[in-house]
Amino acid sequence: MSTPTLAVDQAHLMHPLHHPSAYAGTRIWVKGQGAHIYDSHGRDYIDGLSGLWNVNIGHGRCELGEAAARQMSMLAFHSAYAGGSNEQAIRLAERLCALTYPSINTFFFTSGGAESSETSFKTARYFWKAQGKPDKIKVISRNRAYHGLTLAAMSATGLQAFWPMFEPRTPGFLHIAAPDPYRYEQKDTSVSPGVAMANELEQAILREGPETVAAFIAEPVQGAGGVIVPPDDYFPRIRQICDAYDVLLIADEVITGFGRTGRWFGLHHYGIEPDIMQFAKGITSGYIPLGGIGVSDRIRDVINGAAPAQRWMHAFTYSGHPTCCAVALANIDIIDREGMVERAAASGRRLLAGLRTLESLPHVGHVRGLGMMAAVEVVADKSTRQLHAPSLGVTQKLIDGMLDRGLYSRAVLDCVCIAPPLITSDDDLDRIVNIVGETVEAVAAAVA
């Protein structure tokens, strides 16, 4: 069977972030193996973003296809609405109990990250409403956060380019500063930068009124917004603030979950637990769509204790899809059996050390990362941290330059994001560093 042409694609397919201007550099991906992907011309690229932050175990793992086929041959799908269940969903929920946080033992499955965000927001509102606090509906997020692009999820997302053509946004969402050690302008110098950043949450809660705020949602490491790693004391202070004002803490682990940061889940680095955690992407390594949330025992008890007429009326057709859950179980087995979480920690240290050598370049302002997530921020002026003018198109030039050199990844706000599969070899990690460095130098020279 021949590969479809780009003309057929353009005639019939509407892409995420769609615009015809993007077709000039389109590649049709036809194969993946390990940390590499191949286009329809047979060219080999390092997959520097694990597909879209999700192919944790690498491409071409036949075990996941075999797990899907076994389940499909028995029971491909049936509804898991209350009153029905399936073996694979039950097993996956039980497995997640052992991997996540001690207080989180109950799970609801979705088809992906945006559905997980929507589920978290509705669950937070339900939790307070069921306890006679119907005014606690607001959700606080952060600038440069990414929580999905359905309407409420988009409203929580703090990347403003996604908003204008779909506004008005859903009411009840607001944003505070990202905990970016490179760009945060600290006003209160009586505390550490991490505590000062966290205290912005307290200030927002007090401005809005604690009686109106349901939850704070945060990625343990902000991914699509530029791999922002907070100071170590940021999240412990966030947990204190949420407890003080009766605000639920939602951890968006869609990117950071399942080994990406060198721990099974991102908040494990900071010694705290969320009230709700949401996941997707790495739970199946992107081989099949699946997401979900886990809720604390406290939230579960409120949901289970409600009268039937006030039940948790939230649902998706594909919640607990048995085939998806079977693939997730096989994927988790591989991550566990092959020590990929520990490997991600070690490989991440090598990757970050290599990328930090690029800080000697005149247009590399900052390098940061945790585990197999890293970023290289490109600036016009290193002394002032000034970005290039948007009209120069540096972000797209960085993406194109990496592709030309055999590296697939993405950039946002002139920040190159790197998150290769957890199994990426040392040689490929070193090659990623070299390609990013060569690309930054070439783009900087082109726009000078």
Secondary structure, 3 states (H helix, E strand, C coil): CCCCCHHHHHHHCCCCCCCHHHHHHCCCEEEEEECEEEECCCCEEEECCHHHHCCCCCECCHHHHHHHHHHHHHHCCCCCCCCCCCHHHHHHHHHHHHHCCCCEEEEEEECCHHHHHHHHHHHHHHHHHCCCCCCCCEEEEECCCCCCCCHHHHHHCCCHHHCHHHCCCCCCEEEECCCCCCCCCCCCCCCCHHHHHHHHHHHHHHHHCHHHEEEEEECCCECCCCCECCCCCHHHHHHHHHHHCCCEEEEECCCCCCCCCCCCCHHHHHCCCCCEEEECHHHCCCCCCCEEEEEEHHHHHHHHCCCHHHCCCCCCCCCCCHHHHHHHHHHHHHHHHCCHHHHHHHHHHHHHHHHHHHHHCCCEEEEEECCCCEEEEECCECCCCECCCHHHCHHHHHHHHHHHCCEECEEECCEEEECCCCCCCHHHHHHHHHHHHHHHHHHHHHHC
